[in-house]
Amino acid sequence: MINNLTNTPLMGKERKYRFNNSELIIRFGDLIESKTDVIVCSDDYELSASGGASKAIREACGDVILHDIKKKTNAELGDVVVTTAGNLQHKFLFHCITRGKTGDFGIVPEEADKLEEYVIQHSISKCLRLLTVLDLSSIALPCIGAGFAGYGFERVGRIMSAVMSDFLLKTNKSYRIEIYLYGIREDFDMMDYIAFFEQFALRVRPENTYLPAKITDSPLVDNKQMIKKEEKFDVFISYSRLDKEKADLICKYLDQFNISYWIDRESVHHGNNFKVEIIEAIQTSRILIFISSVNSNKSPNTVKEVSIAEKYGKVVIPIRIDNSAYDMSLEYDLCNRDWMNFQEDVDYDESAKKLFENIRFYLDRDGKIK
């Protein structure tokens, strides 16, 4: 549901967007007065808060956070530094590093746009992933980089909407994200703000195809939009063959629930086109189930499969069959994912019902429930 703005003055107005069970609000007002768990500001690599909203937030936090900041200076572009919020009611203050040293990375003018997109993508993505890591449910942000850092306002809106919709559409947890526009630029008019709102509206309209944000590994990588093939399977199963018994159990439940799936069985899928077959199977599946275990977390193949699923914007549902931690190469992609519990001490039938509800949630959202 989207609340329309009227032609009355914009101050105090807002728009609300629903992404699954989460709510995203764009409003005009004072960021510091938000009631969220986290407040976010743009900052430089020294965390100096020398201008814009970051300066106002620092002044509101008071000197109590100075000691915390001194331990965390010299951050890199795109990083997010976490400190206390000082005198404010928020639990944490996230500093998005949008300004580095002069000549940082040796970027030449024609490459500046790529660096700018990299910084916005990575800083916002890290803020959202930190919500999961710190078990938080709400966050308030300005338009990252559109103020003192001088990033293009339209570009900021486009990237923020892509990264945030990517995050919210891949979880059925309940998050609240608030974006504050007050005080960005005095020379902005109504049409500039409408363009920003529409970036988010495009992500929730059912007639539009959802295109996830592509997070680059380098600020100089040229991203090309991936073309999705027609989906043939509900689920792709990524697992270690050492966990065949548990994988068979998952398949048995999927069969019972009439969920179609693709799984690599030994001696079934082989030959020179094996790698192509894996990629096409992931492309043509709606969801990837990652069976997480001490075995699969060590497997380079499962790491690649999860990475490919992320690349093509697939929903990833981890299923834990033991309490082993995700391998570091998987942590970045899976830290904000809802996981299903199929460990030895649980009721498998009950876990299977929850798994089916989770799968059905995503299939129903896209009109693909059977």
Secondary structure, DSSP 4 states (H G I P E B T S, - for coil): --PPP-SS-STT-EEEEEETTEEEEEE-S-GGG--SSEEEEEEETT----SHHHHHHHHHH-GGGHHHHHTT-SPPTT-EEEE--TTSSSSEEEEEEEE-STTGGG--GGGHHHHHHHHHHHHHHHHHHHHHHTT--EEEE--TTSSTT---HHHHHHHHHHHHHHHHTT--S--EEEEE-TTS-TT--HHHHHHHHHHHHHHH-TTSPP------SSTT----PPPPPPP-EEEEEE--GGGHHHHHHHHHHHHHTT--EEE--TTTS-STTHHHHHHHHHHTEEEEEEEE-TTGGG-HHHHHHHHHHHHTT-EEEEEESS-PPPPHHHHHHHTTS--EE--TTS-HHHHHHHHHHHHHHHHHHTT---
